[in-house]
Amino acid sequence: MSTAAASAPRQGLVLADLLPASRAKSAVDAALVVGGAALTGVAAQISVTVPGSPVPVTGQTFAALLVGTALGARRGFLSLALYALAGMAGMPWFAEASSGWAMPSLGYILGMLVAATVVGALARRGADRSVPRTAGAMVLGSAIIYAIGVPYLALATGMTLSQAVAAGLTPFLIGDALKAALAMGALPAAWKLLGSRG
């Protein structure tokens, strides 16, 4: 069988679609959604306080983008919606074991929900199959998070937009570049590994 023929059935798939087939597909989907939310909650506890900013550096954004990319738009959206709603209802799995809705960093969580959906849709079009395309998806996903999170931070704290950018964007750029680099290595490598087994 040619390489093209072997890879054709994988078009339009995300990594989660390569799990062994099950008759209980809805149960598998539910487990993936809950698992994605839990992964985001655990990653949020990897947290470093940023002096002068109410927003810490966490593993949360990386997890949210990874969940969206690996699960696809629908399951990625549901995972991050579950994460957001459970945290707002009192589950202590936002950054630094916090919860609730009256916090200045809530905009970033809402941004993650949108970003996971967008990168999941892009992954179905092959955005996680190569290093350059993965980089583009991660940059776009991060930009979406900040496009929602930074204005929300300004509104919630009374900062000017430039102050919110200084407190809620600039300190995180280096960390985001490192997270993107991890994704750029991990996601295409996962596809190569799974492709070689297919």
Secondary structure by P-SEA (a helix, b strand, c coil): cccccccccccccccccccccccaaaaaaaaaaaaaaaaaaaaaacccccccccccccaaaaaaaaaaaaccaaaaaaaaaaaaaaaaacccccccccccccccaaaaaaaaaaaaaaaaaaaaacccccaaaaaaaaaaaaaaaaaaaaaaaaaaccccaaaaaaccccccaaaaaaaaaaaaacaaaaaaaaaaac
